[in-house]
Amino acid sequence: MVLKLNKQAFVRPVVSILAVWLSLTAEAKTISNSEDFQLLKPSREQKIAAVTAVRNLRNHYEQIPLNDVTSEKIYQRYLERLDPNRLYFLKQDIDKFNQYRYKFDNQLKTGNIKPAFEIYNVYQQRIRDYLNFKIEFIKSNLDKLDFDKNESIDIEREHSPWPSDTQTQQDLWRKFLKDQVLRLKLSGESIPEISKKLVKRYQSQLHRLNQSNSEDAFSEFLNAFTQIYDPHTQYLSPTKAENFNINMSLSLEGIGALLEQDERYTKVVRLIAKGPAEKAGLLQPADKIVGVGQGKEGEIVDVVGWRLDDVVKLIRGPKKTVVRLEVIPSTVTGDQTKIYHIVRDKVKLEEQAAQKQVIELKHNGAPLKVGVIQVPAFYIDFKAAQQGDPNYKSTTRDVRKLIKELEKEGIDGLVIDLRNNGGGSLQEANELTGLFIPSGPTVLVKNHLGRVSPKVDSDNQVAYKGPMAVLVNRLSASASEIFAGAMQDYQRAIVVGGRTFGKGTVQAIQPINHGELKLTLAKFYRVSGESTQNQGVIPDIQFPALYDVDKVGESSLPDALPWDRIKPGKYMTYQEITPYLNQLDRSYRLRTKNNPDFIYYADYLKLQKDIQQNTVLSLNAKQRKTNNDLIDDKRLEIENKRRKAKGEKPYASLEELEAKQKELARNNKQLPIEEDPLLAEAGNILADYINIQHRLAATTNN
């Protein structure tokens, strides 16, 4: 949840939780190529803002003292933000910087941020050296790179030592350049094409660094400070604060994706439900955007090393226009890029509306009808509601209507599908929960002062009394977790699917003299007293993971607040589900043991993890190609294993597979139930539970 504060009071939130989550990490920086490179200095407003931030952060949910321990943590975070792969700073730089390791706490309190700027200025100079080295090397030595030589590179160096001297550093730079050249070479580009592309990229970065200003240095340092508290606590510069407000009002068209800076790449965090990117079916969380083009044929601009805000400006544009993204997919080797076409548009409220369908099952010889309500987001048209419109749209009102329609169709049970639902209105999470329980608390909110206040359903009305299941995955977050957790605690529904995101905190926007602070003020707890934070909601019956929890979700973020528990609220369970979970789980495992789709999910996630864990890459062209081919062969093997098991014709090549995937994405049609195995299995589990209830009722009657 995100609250908007003024200097006097809190204002009720209009939109909440992950749906407006901005970038969590550093903006990329570039360097001037001019000889009159200017050293950056802090302004008076920035010094005051640093002191104000210290004061306001005393209201953070975590009461972290500002002392030598936190000073060291700020110091480490600052270096990680500037040079996460330990490519730019030399050991002698770090030795010099160490004098500030235990001083940042007192310096922040007094507004002395000059040392942070000194570090940043060295960083700029080192980047400048790095880019100039690459440009000169390409111009004079690119054709001399030996791709037959057996050498390798570790592409994740966050724990490696800092380069001891310039010679060691430049050899490291050479290897990273060789890796970039090899990636492009294996993608089919010629050496002249590669030379032109990379020189243009690095000269662009040098040019952009000429635009660096004191706000770049200040934002980096202050966010190194704010994010020792948690990853959602953030300083927003005046420009970024303006963009945040624009995002809150949904007044600009784009692709419906939340992005962050990951070293020198722009990485996808998540897709907005029913937004253009999700509907296109191509872009995925953890994909890296390396180029942006306008229209179907416009030149693709290389955006590696760009500031996040500048990349976003390129991606945004008038609705119904095409943006082309050059992407390194998270699910492939990383050596090859893909071009995705996405039509810009607004995320329309009506497209996020809940929808229904009916699954007709033959279960143990008997026909069963299971209703499904897909809830893409927890939405409410606040403006229409405040104006007294009796027909205003909201999640709860739409779901209530769909339940009535499904009951007329004679359903035997109901599945609420919350997959990919990133959250929304807390009010709607509370009211939707109230549709399925007589009364009681729906969620507990604990603020930074330790006070706990419950959100309560008190109308004693139940819109649907039949058997239920809730289907979730790793991208189900915040309001989704509140609802799923309540259904699990009340034993109102069987929760099935994947472990949820784990976003269980509430943020507020606090204007300061220079920009704004987004800080965490409260934490969500389930009625059982367990937090939804970090751990998320663990389903009663867990499906194969579709996303790597080490890469996607709250627990993958640095300094995420921990899971904990408080005193539970006063509530009564709706029914008894827990005694039957072992039986339901056994039936599920027997049924899916040889299920081609479930085997595919497990195999594909394992392959993805193997790719991500292999951080040491060969710089020998033949060996690298062999490794890439093995991975591509494995991808095709996994897909064809599923197709053969389902009696379908296998693909002849990976190219044929990818062409088919693009075709499906372009058609953007809702999958029939037989092609949505997770939803089908949720229906089967619910059918198992319905049969258990029928047997119990028959035993009782006898």
Beta strands, then each sheet from edge to edge (+ up, - down):
strand 1: 2-5
strand 2: 10-11
strand 3: 152-154
strand 4: 234-236
strand 5: 257-262
strand 6: 265-271
strand 7: 288-294
strand 8: 300-302
strand 9: 322-328
strand 10: 338-343
strand 11: 355-363
strand 12: 366-374
strand 13: 413-417
strand 14: 440-447
strand 15: 452-457
strand 16: 468-472
strand 17: 494-497
strand 18: 505-511
strand 19: 516-525
strand 20: 541-542
strand 21: 616-618
sheet 1: 2+ 1- 18- 19+ 4-
sheet 2: 2+ 1- 18- 19+ 14- 15+
sheet 3: 3+ 21-
sheet 4: 5+ 6- 7+ 8-
sheet 5: 5+ 6- 7+ 9- 10+
sheet 6: 11+ 12- 13- 16- 17- 20-
end
